[in-house]
Amino acid sequence: MTNGDSIIFDGNLVEMSEQIVEPKDEEDKIKQLTKLLRERCSLFSEDETERTMAQIEKFLARVSGPAETTQSFLQETANTISRMFDFAEFVVALKDRSDGLFKYVAFVGMRKEAELAYRKLGYTADEVISPIKFPRIKLTNHIDFFLGEYRPYREGELETFNRPSQLGRERDSVENLQEGDYICVYFFAPPREILGWFEIARTMNGLIPSRHTFKWLEFLAVIAGRIVYEKEFGVPRR
């Protein structure tokens, strides 16, 4: 509008300014934009997904050093995953390059006797993938669920269970994990060679993990596979 323009407001003649000023000037808009961007990139986690991502970021920062051995990396992985997802019993198996057998190398929440029993075990690659020797429900390319009803264990393995007296009990609910159940989440070398697996036998709340947890476990298995492959075979990650 130009000078001289006027309007009648509430019975009075009001002169209008030369031009209409925007509600916010450029400096205010920049301040608002800066505030918005900082909120979007805030270090404070707002939901479960963000909290999980923050914990993974801290975990990777701790284990990324070249001095970290494969076994210490896997033990730290077991500790971290157990804390993140409230697993009461969690173990990790790794392929032994000296004899090709898969052996347990990291433990969380196991009785001393159970851990010693685990350390005596060794599996060939054929045994690991055999649904005849170890019946299972295949959930994804990374995850197998071993039902206690299938009795997915062999002679000499009963000592690995923390609560062997509860083996064979009737399942109270389809949501529950019971003694004898376990979940394996595999990590691989390229193209699809199994390097090892995470094994979950019990959760803090006694329930089967959520979809959210399963998806994060698959993601963490991919990360673990790449790191273990680099440490074991000296192949840099890309």
N, C-alpha and C positions, 0 to 999 in steps of 0.2 A: 504494500500500500504506500501511497505517496503522502507527503505532508498535506494537511488541510482536510484529509478524510476524517469523518466523524460519525458517531452513531448515537442514538438516543438510548440511554440505559437508565432504568428506574426513574424516568422523567427528567434526566439531566443530559445535557449535551457533552459527550466525552470525545476529546481529540484522540485519534489513533496515532501510534508511532509510525515511523517511516517503514519499518518492516517487522514481520513477526519473528521473534527469537525462538529457536528450538528449545524445548524444555531442558535439554542437557547440552552443554558445550562440548567441544572436542576433548578437552582435558578431563572432564567428568566421565566421558565415554571410555577413555583410555583407562581411567581408574577402575571403572566397573568391569571392563574387559580383563584387566590384570587380576582383579579379585576372583572373577569367574574361572580363569585359567588356573589360578593357584588352588581353588577349591577342587577343580577337576583332577589336579595332580597332587592333592594333599597326601602327606605321609600317613595320615590317620585313616585306618581302614574302616569303611562304613558297613560292609556286609561280609558274609561268610567267604565268598569268593575272593574278595580283596584281602581278607585276613590270611587266607591260604596262600595267595600269591606272595604276600609280604614274608611269610615264614619260609617259603621256598627260596625266595631271593636271599634271605639271610643264610639259609642252609648252603646254597651254592657258593656264597662268599666265603664260608668257613672251610669248604672242602676243595676249593679250586687250586690250592697250592700244589706245585709239582712234588713236594716232599711227602704228600699224603699217599700212603700205600693203599693197595686195593682193599685189603682187609680192614684197615682203619676207616676207609671211606664207607665200606658197607656197614660197619658197626655204627658209624655216625648216621648213616641213612636209616638204619633200623631204629635208632633212638629218636630221630627226628620224626619219622613217619608215625611211630607209635604215639608220640606226644600230640602230633597234629590231629590224628584221627581217633584217639582214645582206644588204641589196641592194647589188650592186656597180655597177649602172647604173640610174639612176632619173631620169626627167624629168617635167615637169608642163606641160600645155597649158591655155590659157585663152582664152575667147572675147574677141576685141578688139571693144569696143563701137563703135569708130570705123568699122570696115568689116564687122563681122560674121564675120570669119574667125577660126578657131582657130589660135593660134600658141604655140610653145613659149617658156616664160618662166623656168623653173627647172631646174637641172641638177645631178646628182651623178654623179661617176665617168666622165664623158665626156672623150674626147680633145678638145683645143682645136679641131681641124679638124672633128670630129663635131659639137661644139656650134655652131660657126659655120654648118654645113650645116643643123642643126635650126632655127636662127634665121631662115633664109631661107624656111622652109616656111609655108604657110597653107592651111587647109582650110575649105570651106563646110560648113554643117550637113548637107546632103545627102550629101556625100562621107564625113563622119564615120560616118554610120549605114548606109552602103551596103555590103551584103555582096557586091555584084558588084565594086565598085572595090577593096574590101579584104576578102577572104574571111576568115571567122573562125568560131570555135566560141563560141556564146553560153552562158555558164555561169550567170549570174544577171542580174537587172535592172541590176546595177551593173558586171558584169565580162564582158569579152570576151577570148578567148584567140586570138591570131593565130599560126598555125602557120607555121614557116619553109617547110614543104613546100608551103603554099599560095602562097608568094611574095607576102606581103601588103605589098608596097611598090611604088612606081611610079618612073618615070624621074626621076633627080635625087636619090633618097633613099638610094642606096647609100652615099653619103659620110657618112650619119648613123651607120653601124654602126662600132663600135670595132674589129671584127675582120672586115672584109669578105672576107678571103681564106678564111674558114671558112664562108661562105654556101654552102648547097647540100650540105653534108656529110650523110652518112647518119646518122640518129639512133641512138646507141648503146643507149639505154634509154628507155622511156616515162617514166621519172622525171626525165630530164634536160631542162634548158633548153639550147637550142643557138642559135648565131648565126642570126638571122632570125626567131626566136620573139620575141614580146612580148605583154605582158598590159596591158590598159587597164582601169582602175577609174574609172568616171565619177562626177562630182559634179554635182548638179542645182540649178536654181532651180525654185520651185513653178510649175505642178504637176509637170512632168517635162521641163523644158527643160535641155538639156546646157549647163553652164557651162564645163566643162573635164574633164580627166582626169589621173590618175596613170598613168605608163607604166613598167613594169618590163621590162628587157631581159635582165638577168643577176643571179643571186644569187651570194653568196660561195661556197656549196658546189656551185654548178652544177646544183641540183635545182629542180624545180617547187615553189613554196611549198606549205606544209602547209595543211590545212583550217583550223587555228587561225589562220594568217596571213591567209588569204583572208577569214575572218570579221572580223578586226580591220581589214583594209583597207576592207571595206564600211562598217564603223562610222566609221572616220576620214573616208571620203568624204562621209558624211552630215554630219559636223561641218564639214568643209571647205566643203561646199556652202552651208551656212547662213551661215558667216562671210564667204565671198566674196560671197554675195548681199547681205548687209548692207553690206559695204564698197563694192560696185559700184553698188548701187541705193538705198542709204541706208535700207533697211527693217530696223527693229530685230528681233532674234531674240525669239521667244516661248517 
